[in-house]
Amino acid sequence: MFSWMAWTTPVAVFFTCIALLLAGMTVWEIKSPAVLRKGLLPIATTRGDRLFIGLLAAAYVNLAFVGLTGKFAQWFSLQQEPSIWISFVASMAVLVLVMRRG
């Protein structure tokens, strides 16, 4: 069923984190409804809005990294392409930034 995708450990961890975030945010929203807040983003957002925007940003960070790994190896004269774990950490950092400051 999932044979169309390359299920490596980093990919599985990434999607597991997204599923846990969605489940946790659902429980949090039921227990304590969100209110609008204005932060770094130019619009007033709720927790759910910031999660959505953060997940989009995390996806773009991962896609950009995957698209540029060959170039990174060439530019920095690396023996092999950089680990995908780097993009995982960077995307989670972007998500945390949007959730906390957005």
Backbone as ProteinMPNN parsed JSONL, in Angstrom:
{"seq_chain_A": "MFSWMAWTTPVAVFFTCIALLLAGMTVWEIKSPAVLRKGLLPIATTRGDRLFIGLLAAAYVNLAFVGLTGKFAQWFSLQQEPSIWISFVASMAVLVLVMRRG", "coords_chain_A": {"N_chain_A": [[0.81, -1.193, 0.0], [1.915, 1.292, 0.813], [4.124, 1.31, -0.797], [4.907, 3.035, -2.783], [6.33, 5.097, -1.752], [9.468, 6.19, -0.431], [10.171, 4.88, 2.414], [12.085, 5.798, 4.68], [13.911, 5.931, 7.782], [14.128, 8.71, 8.716], [11.975, 9.859, 7.27], [9.766, 8.439, 8.239], [9.877, 9.207, 10.955], [9.431, 11.95, 10.679], [6.76, 12.065, 9.641], [5.449, 10.759, 11.712], [5.845, 12.575, 13.791], [4.302, 14.705, 12.808], [1.734, 13.543, 12.855], [1.464, 13.108, 15.633], [1.59, 15.763, 16.506], [-0.79, 16.804, 15.371], [-2.717, 15.227, 16.706], [-2.172, 15.94, 19.379], [-2.673, 18.723, 19.288], [-5.394, 18.675, 18.722], [-6.5, 17.574, 21.064], [-5.639, 19.539, 22.88], [-7.018, 21.778, 21.892], [-9.652, 21.025, 22.393], [-9.656, 20.896, 25.189], [-8.843, 23.487, 25.904], [-9.987, 26.105, 24.361], [-8.717, 28.034, 21.619], [-7.54, 31.442, 21.286], [-7.503, 34.441, 19.282], [-4.349, 35.76, 18.292], [-1.758, 38.116, 17.804], [1.376, 37.993, 16.411], [4.601, 37.53, 15.141], [3.754, 36.955, 12.584], [1.909, 38.539, 9.932], [-0.804, 38.559, 10.443], [-3.65, 38.028, 12.598], [-3.713, 35.097, 14.483], [-4.786, 31.761, 15.428], [-3.877, 28.946, 17.532], [-4.197, 26.68, 15.913], [-4.099, 27.816, 13.342], [-1.445, 28.738, 13.311], [-0.144, 26.279, 13.556], [-0.838, 25.07, 11.107], [0.353, 26.883, 9.249], [2.986, 26.641, 10.112], [3.465, 23.899, 9.581], [3.253, 23.904, 6.799], [5.469, 25.554, 6.219], [7.503, 23.919, 7.273], [7.323, 21.748, 5.525], [8.111, 22.99, 3.138], [10.756, 23.664, 3.791], [11.868, 21.089, 4.024], [11.455, 20.123, 1.379], [12.999, 21.964, -0.094], [15.528, 21.399, 0.948], [15.889, 18.705, 0.167], [15.845, 19.067, -2.578], [18.173, 20.542, -2.919], [20.329, 19.043, -1.957], [22.193, 17.693, -3.579], [23.503, 19.854, -4.756], [24.554, 21.051, -2.435], [26.473, 19.144, -1.703], [28.19, 19.419, -3.839], [28.898, 22.2, -3.739], [30.13, 22.444, -1.207], [32.115, 20.597, -1.341], [31.674, 17.912, -0.431], [31.944, 14.45, 0.541], [29.732, 12.816, 0.397], [26.14, 13.208, 0.042], [24.479, 15.538, 2.246], [22.982, 14.555, 5.392], [19.53, 13.718, 5.716], [18.481, 14.215, 8.143], [19.305, 16.695, 8.933], [17.605, 18.475, 7.594], [15.25, 17.715, 8.818], [15.62, 18.554, 11.488], [15.937, 21.304, 11.022], [13.43, 21.938, 9.89], [11.697, 21.337, 12.011], [12.593, 23.234, 13.801], [11.795, 25.58, 12.5], [9.036, 25.183, 12.604], [8.601, 25.249, 15.399], [9.386, 27.902, 15.886], [7.406, 29.339, 14.455], [5.134, 28.487, 15.845], [5.632, 29.424, 18.465], [6.318, 32.194, 18.239], [4.783, 33.199, 16.199]], "CA_chain_A": [[0.0, 0.0, 0.0], [2.785, 2.461, 0.881], [5.364, 0.996, -1.501], [5.235, 4.106, -3.705], [7.146, 6.104, -1.075], [10.693, 5.695, 0.186], [9.973, 5.004, 3.853], [13.306, 5.718, 5.463], [13.682, 6.298, 9.182], [13.788, 10.127, 8.876], [10.635, 10.131, 6.732], [8.801, 7.893, 9.197], [9.899, 10.06, 12.147], [8.8, 13.222, 10.311], [5.31, 11.91, 9.564], [4.977, 10.419, 13.055], [5.788, 13.84, 14.529], [3.147, 15.459, 12.325], [0.529, 12.895, 13.384], [1.399, 13.395, 17.067], [1.239, 17.177, 16.644], [-2.216, 16.968, 15.084], [-3.483, 14.623, 17.807], [-1.986, 16.78, 20.557], [-3.376, 19.992, 19.105], [-6.832, 18.406, 18.821], [-6.814, 17.444, 22.496], [-5.418, 20.851, 23.49], [-8.11, 22.661, 21.467], [-10.867, 20.605, 23.099], [-9.501, 21.253, 26.608], [-8.682, 24.932, 26.069], [-10.158, 26.741, 23.047], [-7.719, 29.051, 21.284], [-7.958, 32.823, 21.04], [-6.675, 35.095, 18.281], [-3.156, 36.422, 18.81], [-0.91, 38.684, 16.763], [2.792, 37.851, 16.712], [5.459, 37.887, 14.011], [2.99, 36.857, 11.344], [1.168, 39.796, 9.716], [-2.237, 38.358, 10.667], [-4.009, 37.443, 13.892], [-3.844, 33.657, 14.277], [-5.007, 30.862, 16.553], [-2.889, 27.859, 17.558], [-4.393, 25.846, 14.727], [-3.584, 28.557, 12.184], [0.01, 28.711, 13.385], [0.294, 24.918, 13.255], [-0.968, 24.885, 9.664], [1.39, 27.679, 8.6], [4.262, 26.025, 10.472], [3.616, 22.642, 8.843], [3.576, 24.274, 5.417], [6.854, 26.023, 6.196], [8.36, 22.748, 7.479], [7.327, 20.985, 4.274], [8.937, 23.71, 2.169], [12.154, 23.509, 4.196], [12.273, 19.737, 3.641], [11.531, 20.038, -0.084], [14.158, 22.74, -0.538], [16.737, 20.67, 1.316], [16.003, 17.536, -0.707], [16.185, 19.556, -3.903], [19.507, 21.149, -2.946], [21.38, 18.214, -1.359], [23.255, 17.464, -4.57], [24.259, 21.109, -4.873], [25.33, 21.223, -1.203], [27.636, 18.258, -1.797], [29.096, 20.009, -4.827], [29.388, 23.49, -3.269], [30.979, 22.317, -0.026], [33.059, 19.505, -1.621], [31.4, 16.817, 0.502], [32.095, 13.115, -0.02], [28.378, 12.314, 0.142], [25.109, 14.209, 0.29], [24.187, 15.727, 3.675], [21.921, 13.725, 5.962], [18.177, 14.286, 5.724], [18.202, 14.614, 9.525], [19.539, 18.141, 9.021], [16.371, 19.16, 7.209], [14.247, 17.426, 9.843], [15.871, 19.456, 12.617], [15.649, 22.674, 10.567], [11.987, 22.12, 9.715], [11.076, 21.375, 13.331], [12.937, 24.536, 14.383], [10.899, 26.551, 11.868], [7.698, 24.937, 13.159], [8.597, 25.776, 16.773], [9.441, 29.36, 15.781], [6.084, 29.827, 14.049], [4.172, 28.213, 16.925], [5.906, 30.25, 19.654], [6.398, 33.63, 17.965], [3.878, 33.573, 15.11]], "C_chain_A": [[0.859, 1.265, 0.0], [4.093, 2.247, 0.137], [5.79, 2.099, -2.466], [6.181, 5.135, -3.085], [8.369, 5.456, -0.449], [10.602, 5.909, 1.698], [11.282, 4.751, 4.582], [12.974, 6.131, 6.898], [13.366, 7.789, 9.345], [12.387, 10.469, 8.363], [9.569, 9.637, 7.697], [8.734, 8.746, 10.456], [9.184, 11.379, 11.855], [7.28, 13.094, 10.301], [4.705, 11.495, 10.911], [4.864, 11.682, 13.903], [4.581, 14.681, 14.096], [1.858, 14.864, 12.883], [0.367, 13.171, 14.874], [1.044, 14.859, 17.324], [-0.247, 17.409, 16.413], [-3.082, 16.395, 16.199], [-3.385, 15.483, 19.065], [-2.716, 18.105, 20.461], [-4.891, 19.805, 19.193], [-7.26, 18.32, 20.273], [-6.69, 18.798, 23.184], [-6.561, 21.811, 23.138], [-9.414, 22.305, 22.167], [-10.815, 21.046, 24.558], [-9.48, 22.766, 26.821], [-8.803, 25.613, 24.701], [-9.191, 27.913, 22.843], [-8.369, 30.423, 21.116], [-7.026, 33.41, 19.982], [-5.512, 35.821, 18.943], [-2.359, 36.96, 17.639], [0.532, 38.605, 17.224], [3.625, 38.334, 15.536], [4.727, 37.832, 12.677], [2.131, 38.107, 11.172], [-0.34, 39.672, 9.903], [-2.453, 37.835, 12.079], [-4.312, 35.961, 13.657], [-4.199, 32.947, 15.57], [-3.899, 29.813, 16.532], [-2.983, 26.997, 16.312], [-3.883, 26.511, 13.459], [-2.06, 28.505, 12.151], [0.557, 27.32, 13.107], [0.248, 24.668, 11.755], [0.138, 25.622, 8.916], [2.766, 27.075, 8.88], [4.507, 24.715, 9.743], [3.907, 22.901, 7.372], [5.032, 24.717, 5.296], [7.825, 24.853, 6.371], [8.436, 21.897, 6.212], [8.202, 21.67, 3.231], [10.423, 23.617, 2.513], [12.657, 22.13, 3.78], [12.414, 19.605, 2.128], [12.737, 20.792, -0.625], [15.451, 21.996, -0.232], [16.946, 19.468, 0.402], [16.402, 17.971, -2.116], [17.608, 20.083, -4.021], [20.621, 20.259, -2.411], [22.517, 17.925, -2.33], [24.134, 18.689, -4.738], [25.111, 21.359, -3.633], [26.598, 20.385, -1.254], [28.667, 18.838, -2.763], [29.719, 21.301, -4.294], [30.402, 23.36, -2.138], [31.978, 21.176, -0.15], [32.907, 18.354, -0.624], [31.569, 15.476, -0.211], [30.753, 12.508, -0.39], [27.382, 13.42, 0.453], [24.842, 14.338, 1.785], [22.997, 14.877, 4.122], [20.583, 14.465, 5.952], [17.778, 14.712, 7.135], [18.415, 16.11, 9.717], [18.271, 18.9, 8.663], [15.255, 18.897, 8.207], [14.4, 18.386, 11.018], [15.537, 20.9, 12.221], [14.149, 22.903, 10.433], [11.258, 22.15, 11.052], [11.393, 22.689, 14.039], [12.051, 25.637, 13.802], [9.494, 26.411, 12.436], [7.593, 25.498, 14.58], [8.605, 27.301, 16.763], [8.065, 29.936, 15.428], [5.083, 29.629, 15.172], [4.391, 29.156, 18.111], [5.791, 31.742, 19.373], [5.4, 34.116, 16.937], [2.632, 34.145, 15.635]], "O_chain_A": [[0.565, 2.209, -0.733], [5.076, 2.935, 0.412], [6.932, 2.097, -2.925], [6.767, 5.95, -3.797], [8.315, 4.314, 0.007], [10.917, 6.988, 2.199], [11.554, 3.641, 5.039], [11.88, 6.622, 7.175], [12.416, 8.121, 10.054], [11.692, 11.287, 8.966], [8.583, 10.329, 7.948], [7.645, 8.987, 10.976], [8.42, 11.87, 12.687], [6.585, 13.923, 10.889], [3.565, 11.85, 11.209], [3.899, 11.844, 14.65], [3.92, 15.297, 14.932], [0.981, 15.601, 13.335], [-0.742, 13.438, 15.336], [0.29, 15.165, 18.248], [-0.891, 18.13, 17.175], [-4.073, 17.009, 16.594], [-4.387, 15.726, 19.737], [-3.31, 18.563, 21.437], [-5.594, 20.686, 19.688], [-8.26, 18.917, 20.67], [-7.548, 19.164, 23.988], [-7.018, 22.57, 23.993], [-10.2, 23.193, 22.5], [-11.814, 21.517, 25.102], [-10.032, 23.268, 27.799], [-7.821, 25.687, 23.963], [-8.896, 28.669, 23.768], [-9.564, 30.545, 20.846], [-5.902, 32.941, 19.805], [-5.661, 36.418, 20.01], [-2.293, 36.322, 16.589], [0.873, 39.092, 18.301], [3.386, 39.415, 14.998], [5.049, 38.577, 11.752], [1.671, 38.678, 12.161], [-1.079, 40.593, 9.556], [-1.544, 37.266, 12.683], [-5.068, 35.61, 12.751], [-3.952, 33.454, 16.664], [-3.076, 29.795, 15.617], [-1.966, 26.628, 15.725], [-3.301, 25.851, 12.598], [-1.458, 28.262, 11.105], [1.611, 27.186, 12.486], [1.191, 24.114, 11.19], [0.788, 25.045, 8.044], [3.611, 27.007, 7.988], [5.633, 24.44, 9.329], [4.714, 22.199, 6.764], [5.739, 24.302, 4.379], [8.854, 24.797, 5.698], [9.502, 21.385, 5.871], [8.952, 21.005, 2.517], [11.258, 23.504, 1.616], [13.757, 22.013, 3.24], [13.392, 19.033, 1.647], [13.422, 20.303, -1.524], [16.364, 21.965, -1.057], [18.054, 19.238, -0.081], [17.209, 17.308, -2.767], [18.187, 20.07, -5.108], [21.776, 20.685, -2.411], [23.683, 17.916, -1.935], [25.355, 18.581, -4.849], [26.247, 21.821, -3.74], [27.674, 20.858, -0.89], [29.871, 18.753, -2.524], [30.933, 21.482, -4.386], [31.406, 24.072, -2.107], [32.626, 20.817, 0.834], [33.888, 17.884, -0.048], [31.362, 15.379, -1.421], [30.645, 11.774, -1.372], [27.732, 14.439, 1.048], [24.963, 13.357, 2.519], [22.125, 14.532, 3.324], [20.523, 15.678, 6.155], [16.837, 15.488, 7.303], [17.776, 16.723, 10.572], [17.901, 19.856, 9.345], [14.403, 19.758, 8.424], [13.418, 18.963, 11.485], [14.924, 21.632, 12.999], [13.65, 23.958, 10.825], [10.301, 22.907, 11.215], [10.565, 23.204, 14.791], [11.606, 26.526, 14.529], [8.834, 27.411, 12.717], [6.604, 26.148, 14.92], [7.899, 27.926, 17.555], [7.619, 30.908, 16.037], [4.263, 30.511, 15.429], [3.421, 29.636, 18.698], [5.227, 32.481, 20.181], [5.185, 35.322, 16.808], [1.749, 34.517, 14.862]]}, "name": "protein", "num_of_chains": 1, "seq": "MFSWMAWTTPVAVFFTCIALLLAGMTVWEIKSPAVLRKGLLPIATTRGDRLFIGLLAAAYVNLAFVGLTGKFAQWFSLQQEPSIWISFVASMAVLVLVMRRG"}
